[in-house]
Amino acid sequence: MKVTLHIWRQKNSKDKGKFEKFELNQVSPDMSFLEMLDVLNERLEGEGKDSVAFEHDCREGICGSCSMVINGLPHGPLERTTACQLHMRSFEDGQQIYIEPWRAKAFPVVKDLVVDRSSFDRIIESGGFISVNTGSAPEANSVPVAKVNAELAMDAAACIGCGACVAACPNGSAMLFTSAKIAHLSLLPQGQPERYQRVKKMIERMDAELFGSCTNFGHCQDACPKGISIKFIGMMNKEYIKASLAKVSKPQGSVNSQ
């Protein structure tokens, strides 16, 4: 099959950037989207030209690094699919494909399709952890967890931090990512001692990183390759109100799953 690529080329965050057109012939429908870009880069390097910069690591839909907007959609046209899991059979022969980086103030472009997502790292560093000395690994069944909380925590923990939610949001909000990380720990017994400090610190860090506010468009959950629900945003908002009203810091019960 043949495809025409319009790829965003930008030298750095200060460069204005522009789309550059490439034509690829004999593209196999069984190629992944990233393999197709590999073929393009091999050709460019053979011609002595600068290859297209894009991020990748596991290529198994786990790491979340293959962040790019494909024909206006984060990660491309398929639901719950990362760019590395997308195959060229999802496109038509002769199709025009536009490829861009994430568009968000908090994600400055490094080069071409690569953006700086370290703002996510700083949100995690502010409170997305449990700071206790556990010693050796405890018996898994020694701490009972309600089934509904365990399932919700697993749903939240599925977030891979790719940033598709931010790219899809008209406001550039990171509420879905932040709420998933907060809920993952706050729903479990191990996360209770720092429950209120965690939600306050992570939301404050998120705001400091210049992410936009949430106005309930819902595009974030539609774009999320792991299907994270916006119900976690509601849970986070309730947690933040509780944390703001709390006068003392002490272990609390698990998050109300209702």
C-alpha positions in Angstrom: 0.0 0.0 0.0 1.0 3.6 -0.5 0.6 6.4 2.1 1.3 10.1 2.1 2.6 11.4 5.5 2.4 14.9 6.7 4.8 15.0 9.7 5.3 17.9 12.1 9.0 18.9 12.0 10.3 21.2 14.8 13.9 21.7 15.8 13.2 22.7 19.4 10.6 24.4 21.6 11.4 27.8 20.3 11.2 26.9 16.6 7.9 27.6 14.9 7.8 24.2 13.2 5.9 23.0 10.1 4.5 20.0 8.4 6.7 18.1 6.0 5.4 15.8 3.3 6.7 12.3 2.7 5.4 9.6 0.4 5.9 5.9 1.2 5.3 3.1 -1.3 5.1 -0.6 -0.6 4.0 -0.2 3.0 2.9 -3.6 4.4 -0.5 -3.6 6.1 1.0 -5.8 8.8 3.6 -3.1 9.8 3.0 -1.3 13.1 2.7 2.4 12.8 6.1 2.8 14.4 7.7 0.3 12.1 6.4 2.4 9.2 8.2 5.4 10.7 11.3 3.3 11.1 11.2 2.5 7.3 10.8 6.3 6.6 13.8 7.1 8.9 16.0 4.4 7.2 15.2 6.1 3.9 16.0 9.6 5.2 19.2 8.5 6.8 20.2 6.8 3.5 19.6 10.1 1.7 21.7 11.9 4.3 18.7 13.7 5.7 17.6 14.3 9.3 15.4 11.5 10.5 12.0 12.1 12.2 12.4 12.2 16.0 9.7 10.2 17.9 9.6 8.4 21.2 9.3 4.6 21.7 10.4 1.9 24.1 8.5 -1.2 24.8 6.3 -1.2 21.7 3.8 -3.3 23.6 1.4 -0.7 24.8 2.9 -0.7 28.3 5.3 2.2 28.6 3.2 5.0 27.1 6.2 6.7 25.4 4.9 6.5 21.8 3.0 9.7 22.1 1.7 11.3 18.9 -1.5 12.7 17.4 -2.5 10.8 14.2 -5.1 12.5 12.0 -6.2 14.6 14.9 -6.6 11.7 17.4 -4.1 10.9 20.2 -2.6 7.5 19.3 -4.7 7.2 16.2 -8.2 6.0 15.1 -8.6 2.9 17.2 -10.0 2.9 20.7 -7.8 1.7 23.6 -4.8 1.3 21.3 -1.4 3.0 21.6 0.5 4.2 18.6 2.9 1.3 18.8 -0.1 -1.2 18.7 -1.7 0.5 15.7 -1.1 -1.3 12.4 -1.1 0.1 8.9 -4.1 -2.0 8.0 -6.1 0.5 9.9 -5.5 3.0 7.1 -6.6 2.9 3.4 -4.3 2.6 0.5 -3.3 6.1 -0.7 -4.5 7.7 2.5 -3.2 11.1 3.7 -1.9 10.8 7.3 -1.1 13.8 9.5 1.2 13.1 12.5 1.8 15.7 15.2 3.2 15.8 18.7 1.0 16.3 21.8 -0.3 19.9 21.9 -0.2 21.2 25.5 1.5 24.1 27.3 2.8 21.7 29.9 4.3 19.5 27.2 6.9 21.6 25.3 8.2 20.2 22.1 11.7 18.8 22.3 12.0 17.9 18.6 9.6 16.9 15.9 7.1 14.4 17.6 9.0 14.3 21.0 7.6 16.4 23.9 8.9 16.9 27.4 6.5 15.1 29.7 8.6 15.5 32.8 5.7 17.5 34.3 4.0 14.2 34.9 7.1 13.0 36.8 7.0 16.0 39.0 3.3 15.3 39.9 4.2 11.8 40.9 7.3 13.0 42.9 5.0 15.4 44.9 3.0 12.6 46.4 2.3 9.6 44.1 4.1 7.1 46.4 3.9 5.4 49.8 6.7 6.3 52.1 6.9 3.4 54.6 9.6 0.9 55.4 8.0 -2.5 54.6 10.9 -4.8 55.2 10.5 -8.1 53.5 7.4 -8.6 51.3 4.3 -9.2 53.4 2.0 -12.1 52.8 -0.4 -10.9 50.0 -3.5 -12.1 51.9 -2.6 -10.6 55.3 -4.2 -7.2 54.5 -7.8 -7.6 53.5 -9.1 -5.3 50.7 -12.7 -5.0 49.7 -13.3 -6.4 46.2 -14.9 -3.2 44.9 -11.9 -1.2 46.1 -9.4 -3.7 44.7 -11.0 -3.6 41.3 -11.2 0.2 41.2 -7.6 0.4 42.3 -6.6 -1.9 39.5 -8.6 0.2 37.0 -6.8 3.3 38.1 -3.4 1.6 38.1 -3.8 0.8 34.4 -2.8 4.4 33.6 0.5 4.3 31.7 1.1 8.1 31.9 1.2 8.6 28.1 -0.5 12.0 28.2 -3.2 11.3 25.6 -5.7 12.7 28.1 -3.9 16.0 28.1 -3.6 16.1 24.3 -7.3 15.3 23.8 -8.5 17.9 26.4 -9.4 21.3 24.9 -8.1 22.8 28.1 -4.9 20.7 28.3 -6.0 19.3 31.7 -4.1 16.6 33.5 -7.0 15.7 35.8 -7.5 12.2 34.5 -3.9 11.2 34.9 -3.6 12.8 38.4 -6.9 11.4 39.6 -5.9 7.9 38.5 -2.6 8.0 40.3 -4.3 9.4 43.5 -7.1 6.8 43.4 -4.7 3.9 42.8 -3.1 4.5 46.2 -6.0 6.0 48.2 -8.2 3.0 47.5 -5.8 0.6 49.2 -5.0 0.3 52.9 -1.3 1.0 52.3 -2.1 4.4 51.0 -4.1 5.6 53.9 -1.5 7.3 56.2 -0.7 9.9 53.5 -4.1 10.0 51.8 -4.9 13.6 52.5 -1.4 15.0 52.1 -1.1 13.1 48.8 -4.2 14.6 47.1 -3.3 18.1 48.2 0.3 18.0 47.1 -0.4 16.3 43.8 -3.2 18.7 42.8 -1.0 21.7 43.8 1.9 20.4 41.7 -0.5 19.8 38.8 -1.7 23.4 38.9 1.9 24.6 39.2 2.8 22.8 36.0 0.3 25.0 34.1 -2.1 22.3 33.1 -5.6 23.5 32.3 -8.7 22.9 34.4 -11.3 20.2 33.8 -14.6 21.3 32.4 -16.1 17.8 31.9 -15.7 17.5 28.1 -14.9 13.8 28.6 -12.5 13.7 25.7 -9.8 12.4 28.0 -11.4 9.1 28.8 -12.3 8.6 25.1 -8.6 9.1 24.1 -7.1 7.0 27.0 -5.6 3.8 25.5 -6.3 2.1 28.8 -9.9 3.2 29.2 -9.4 5.2 32.4 -12.8 6.6 33.5 -13.6 10.2 34.4 -15.3 8.8 37.6 -11.8 9.0 39.1 -11.8 12.8 38.6 -15.0 13.0 40.7 -13.4 10.8 43.4 -10.3 13.0 43.4 -12.4 16.2 43.8 -14.2 14.7 46.8 -10.9 13.6 48.3 -9.5 17.1 47.9 -12.5 18.7 49.7 -12.1 16.2 52.5 -8.4 17.0 52.7 -9.0 20.7 52.8 -11.4 20.3 55.7 -9.3 17.9 57.7 -7.7 19.5 60.8 -5.4 16.6 61.7 -3.3 14.2 59.8 -4.1 10.6 60.7 -4.8 7.3 58.9 -8.2 7.3 57.3 -10.6 4.6 55.9 -10.5 3.6 52.3 -12.0 5.8 49.6 -15.8 5.6 49.4 -16.4 3.6 46.2 -20.0 4.8 45.8 
